[in-house]
Amino acid sequence: MTTKDLDRTSEQYFLEGPRSRTDEFFRVIRIAGEFIRGFRKLHFAGPCVTVFGSARFKEDNPYYGYAREISGRISKLGFSIMTGGGPGIMEAANRGAKEAGGTSIGCNIILPHEQHPNPYLDISIDFRYFFVRKVLLLKYSYAFVVMPGGAGTLDELFETLTLVQTGKIKNFPIVLFGTDYWKNLVELMERMEEEGTISPGDKDLFLLTDDIETAVEHVKKALNSDFGIVKKTGRPRRQWWLGE
């Protein structure tokens, strides 16, 4: 596929404005096809925890190591680790799951440049549309670990927070890892509370920490106490995700 062809099948072309009704109809069919393909591929993936974070961090970055360890620890609880499938934090999380013997899943976005699936994926799905990819990352996950990242990470974080805040998804645990990195964001949310643009309890929708043990235990405790997902053995109940 050439860059020109990619542009004509991506969100750029879709979001440029109205097209013919025939074109719009087939666009909807194409988008539905991406959803169906994702649903089929992830239906039996088991309960997932999604890790968000920057694609730009290299292996020598401390947060790469933290994401790798956290994901390995969560994977040992019996959860699949899901990411955007690319490099950086995504690679670190998938690598940690793979090394721990867990299932590693990547929802990769097709771009004319930059992102390719990382080499640590058991299940890999390619998407043309960011919004389809984001829905899949949210649909199959029951906890979210947000490592330092850029605009895309903020988009994913705030969409997740908004869906929890508005009750569109349950109050699944969200871990914000890296207190120094996220301190200005927390201050902004405190300002939002002061101005009345968010409710006082909205800052409690996530846990901010620098401690790996605290992050993992928060996920485990919340999924066990609030949803009964984790058995006393520390692993997810099989019946929960197979509907038994």
N, C-alpha and C positions, 0 to 999 in steps of 0.2 A: 504494500500500500504506500503510495507516495504521500508527501506532506499535503499536497493539494487535495488528494482524495480524502485524507484524514480530516482536513479542515471542513470539507463538505459533509462529513458524517458526524461531526462533533457538536458540542454545545455552542461553539462560536457561530456556526451557520444557523443552528436552531434558534439562538437568542438574538439574531440580527433584526428580527421583526417578522411581520406577517409574510406568509408564502401562499401559494395557491392552496385551495382546500384539498386537492389531491396530494400535494406534497406534505401538508400538515397531517393528513390521514396516515400516510405511510411512515411519517416520523413517529407518530404515536405507536404504530405497529412495531417499529424498530426498538423504541424504548420499552415497550411491553416485552419484547423478545429478550432484552437484557435482563429484565426482572425475572422472567421465567427461567432463564438459563442459570441465574444466580440462585433462585429458589431450589432448583433441581440439584445443583452442585452442593448446596449447604444443608439440605434437609436432614441428613443423617450425620452431620459434623459433630454433634454433641453440644453441650453447653459451652459457650465461648466467653472469653474475656478479651476485650479489645484494648490494644495499646496504641495511643496516638503519640506523635512526636515528630521532630524535625527529620527531614530526609537528608540534611546536609552534614550531620555529625559523622565523623570518621571513627574508626575503631579505637583510636587513642583518646577520644573524648570520654571524660568520666561518666557522663550520662548514658553513653553507649553501654558501658559496663553495668550500670545500675539497671537499665532496661533489660539487659540480658539475664541478670540474676533474678530480678523480680518475676520475669516471665517464666524462668525455669522453676521457681518456687511455686508459682500459681499453677503451672502445668502439672506439677507433681500432686496437686490436689485433685487432679482428674479433669481439669478444664482445657479445652482447646484454646490456643492463643491466636487471635485474629489481628491483622494489621492491614495497612494500605498496600502491603506487598513490596514496597520499594526499598531503597537503601536507608542508611542512617539508623534512627531509632527503630524503624520498622524492621530492618534487617536484624538488629540486636535482639528484639523481642522474639522474632521467629527463630533465630539461632538459639536463644535460651530454651525455647520450647522443644526444639529438635534435639538439643543436647540432653534434655531431661527425659527424653523418650515420649514426649507428648505430641499432640497433633498441632501442626503449624499451618496456618491458613493466611493467604494473602489475596486481597481484593485490589488488584493493580489497575491504575488508570493509564489509558493509552494516550500518550502525548507525542507531538511531532519531534520532540527532543527530550532528553533527560531521563525519565524514569523507565527502568526495566525491572522485571521481577527479581527479587534477591534469591540466592541459591539455597535457602533453608526452608522451602515451602513443600508441604505434603499435598496441599490443595491450593491451586492458583486459578484465579478467575480474572479475566481482563474486561474492563469497562470503558466505554467511550464517554459516558456521562458521569460527571462528578456527583450529581444528585442521586443517581441510581446506586453508585458505589457507597455513598454515605448511608442510604437507607439500609443496605445490606449489612454494613458494619454495625448499625444500631439494632437491626431486627433480630440478629442471632446472638447478641451479647447481653450479659446480665451483670456485668461490672465493667468499669472503664478506668484505665490508668493513663493519665495524661502527663507525659514528659515534656520538657522544654521544647518549644517549636515556634514556627512562624505563623503567617496568616492562615494557612490551611489548618494548623493545629487549633488556633483560636476559633476558627469556624466550626470545627468538629466539637470542641469543648462547649461553646455556647449553644450550639444546636442541641447537644445532649442535655445541658442544664435547662434549656427552655422546655424541652419535652418532659423532663422530670417536674419542673416548676408548674407546668400547666396540666399535669396529670395524664399526658398522652402516653407516657411510659411510667412504670412503677418507679419508686424511689430506690433505684439500683445504686450501689456504691460507686462513687467517683473519687479517685485518688489523684490529687494534684501533687506531683513529685518535684521538689526543688524549691524550697522556701525563698531563697535569695532571688531566683529567677522570676518567681511569680508574685513577689511582694508588692510590686506596683499595681498589678491586677487586683490584688486583694484590697489595696488602698482605694482603688477606683470603685470597687464594689461597696466599700464602706461609705464612700461619697454618695453612691447611688442610694444606699439605705437612708442616709441623712436627708437627701433630696426627695425621698419617697418614691423613687422610680422602681425600686424593688422592695419586697417585703423583708422584715427583719430576719425571718428564718431562711432566706434564700442563700445566705452565706454558709449555712450549715448543710447545704446540699452536697458539699465536697469536703474531703479531708486533705489538708495541706501538710506535707511531711517531708523530711529528708531521710527517714529511717526505713530501710527495706522491710524489716520485721513488722513494723507498724503498718506499712502499706499492705503487706500480704495478710496480716491478721484482720485488718479492717475489711478486706474483701471476703475472707472466710467467715468472719463473724456475722457480717451483714447478710450474706447469702444463706447462712444457716438459721439465724434467729428470725429474720424477716420473711424468708421464703421457704425455709426447710429444704434447701437444695443439697446441702452438704450433710452427709450422715455422720454418726459418731466416729466412723473410721477416718473421717477427714476427706472423703471423696464424694463426688456428686451421686445422687440417687439415679439409677438407670431409668426408673419409671418416669422421672420428672420430664425428661426430654423426648421419650418415646410414647408418652401419653398412656402409659400402662397403669 
